[in-house]
Amino acid sequence: MEHIKLYPDVSSMTKVMPRIETLYYFIYELAQCFHADEAALESIKTGILDNQIIDNMTLWYKNKSGKSVAKLLIKIDWKTHQMLAETDDGKNIEIDMSKSIVDNIVGWRKFAVAHVDAIMKQFDVCRVMSTYHYRSEICKTQADYQRAREIMHHIPSVASDLEEMIDSDLQSAISGVFTDATDSEMADSITRKRSFDCGKLSEVSVEMTYKAHN
């Protein structure tokens, strides 16, 4: 797969990129930060850059016992994306080629990589699985949904496989990656959900849901 070429020794080189391309690189790099596997990264290219199929992606962190100990949700609001892509200010984004796309947009890539590496080791995470939801308009008819699955090479998930207890300590540790991000939190007596600002790409959100601490 072709990756964007960065120029770490150049301080002033910039590139103007179409919004859809920036969106793709941003989510691709973000998934890399959180240890998505190669199949997931390929799905991001096929389902976002090439076909605009994926509505959201969940990364499931599994320990050596096969238990899911954390989950991270990356969502795309395609209506917002389309609206912004049709404006003069939003259709293209200027990228500083000395920095990663994630650092251009939000600035916390380096910290995220180091922090997630540490907590994955602490909680014995040995595998990161991914699941996907497609855009609602694609799922309206069985034929469109089946065609999308064929393009993506995905198989249906079993709901019971996904409804596992999320370890609150690891999930809270992952939330520490975003200490410098603007965030909001919704809570009830059982769960916490945190949503994080993704800067210029306002059509993207990162959410974590985890058990409330007693």
Secondary structure, DSSP 8 states (H G I E B T S, - for coil): -------TT-SS-EEEEEHHHHHHHHHHHHHHHTT--HHHHHHHIIIIIIS--EEEEEEEEEETTS-EEEEEEEEE-HHHHHHHHTSTTTSEEEEETTS-HHHHHTS-HHHHHHHHHHHHHHTTEEEEEEEEEE-TTGGGSHHHHHHHHHHHT-----HHHH-----HHHHHHHHGGGTTS-EEEEE-SSEEEEEE--TT-TTEEEEEEEE---
